[in-house]
Amino acid sequence: MNFAVWNILDLIAEYGEEATQTILSRFSCKKAGEVASLNPNLESFAKNYAVHFAMKKVAVSYIVGSEENGAVLGIFTLAHKPVEIPAVGLSRTSIKTIERYANLGESGNSYLVSGFLIAQFGKNYGFDNGRHITGAELMRLAYKELSDLQRRAGGGLVYLDCEPKTPLTEFYENLGFRRFGERNSIKDGKRYLQYMKFF
């Protein structure tokens, strides 16, 4: 299957906010026959906030679809934000790479680095139960967008948060992401692990 990647700002410009919102309203993280969503945060974001965040230029979502029939297969959201990376536990190679983009903070305990955040990421189980794209294919497409951004704006770090669940952590680690910390969300009260990767 051939994939297409649509920046929702382009969709809004061509079809309008309402039509773009209608496309996103079909996004689901619920497998067929299951009651609970695999990722309620992502589903809520896609349906309720993706258009708003993109219009305000806070974070821009990309819809991944089928070139053949236009079906929505997945979504990822990118932003450019600073992140604090603890110096303790970093390898010499990681420190050398980080120091190309940032200096050690005044406390000497961490680096403040401007990086690309993969803020949302996931498949649409509302179309054929998510069978038409793998997580690795979706990440490959996200990385293609990130590489284009890097060529235009510079930078060299991509990072993300994920829940501490083994299938998720193994997925990101198998793609070369390394854990560098964790955070507790005030918004939903959950604990998230933080992962990073250099271009």
NORZINOR-V457962 format. One record per pair of residues at least 24 apart in sequence whose C-alpha atoms are under 10 Angstrom apart, sorted by the first residue. I is the first residue (numbers start at 1). J is the second residue. Records with the same first field share a line. If there is no record, write none. Layout:
I=J  J
This chain:
1=65  66  67  68  132  133
2=65  66  67  68  133
3=64  65  66  67  68  70  71  72  73  132  133  137  138  141
4=62  63  64  65  66  67  68  70  71  72  73  141
5=62  63  64  65  66  67  72  73  74  75  76  138  141  142  144  145
6=61  62  63  64  65  72  75
7=54  60  61  62  63  64  75  76  77  145
8=50  51  54  55  60  61  62  63  77
9=51  54  55  57  60  61  62
10=62
11=51  62  63
12=51  54  55
17=51  52  55
18=51
20=50  51
21=46  47  48  49  50  51  52
22=47
23=47  63  71  72
24=48  49  50  51  63  72  75  124
26=71  72  124  125  126  127
27=63  72  73  74  75  122  123  124  125  126  127
28=73  74  122  123  124  125  126  127  129  130
29=74  122  123  124  125  126  129  130
30=123  124  125  126  129  130
31=124  125  126  127  128  129  130
32=125  126  127  128  129  130
33=129
37=125
38=122  125
39=121  122  123  163
41=120  188
42=75  76  77  119  120  121  122  123
43=75  120  122  123  124
45=77  120
46=75  76  77  120
50=77  120
53=77
54=78  79
59=117  118  119  120
60=119  120
61=118  119  120  121
62=120  121  141  142  145
63=123  124
64=123  124  133  138  141  142
65=124  132  133
66=132  133
71=124  126  127  128  132
72=123  124  125  126  127  130  132
73=122  123  124  125  126  127  128  129  130  131  132  133  134  138
74=121  122  123  124  125  126  127  130  132  133  134  135  138
75=120  121  122  123  124  138  139  142
76=118  119  120  121  122  123  138  139  141  142
77=117  118  119  120  121  122  142
78=116  117  118  119  120  121  142  145  146  158  160
79=115  116  117  118  119  120  146  158
80=114  115  116  117  118  119  149  155  158  159
81=113  114  115  116  117  158  159
82=111  112  113  114  115  116  117
83=110  111  112  113  114  115  116  117  157  158  159  194
84=109  110  111  112  113  114  115  180  181
85=109  110  111  112  113  180  181  194  196
86=110  111  112  180  181
87=111  180
88=180
89=180
90=180
94=197  198
97=156  157  198
98=156  157  198
100=155  156
101=154  155  156  157
113=155  156  157
114=155  156  157  158
115=150  154  155  156  157  158  159  160  196  197  198
116=146  149  150  155  156  157  158  159  160  196  197
117=146  157  158  159  160  161  196
118=142  143  146  158  159  160  161  196
119=159  160  161  162
120=160  161  162
121=160  162
135=171  172
136=171  172  174  175
139=172  175
140=175
143=199
146=199
147=199
150=199
155=198  199
156=197  198  199
157=196  197  198  199
158=195  196  197  198  199
159=194  195  196  197  198
160=192  193  194  195  196  197
161=191  192  193  194  195  196
162=191  192  193  194  195
163=190  191  192  193  194
164=190  191  192  193  194
165=192  193
169=193  194  195
172=196  197
173=197
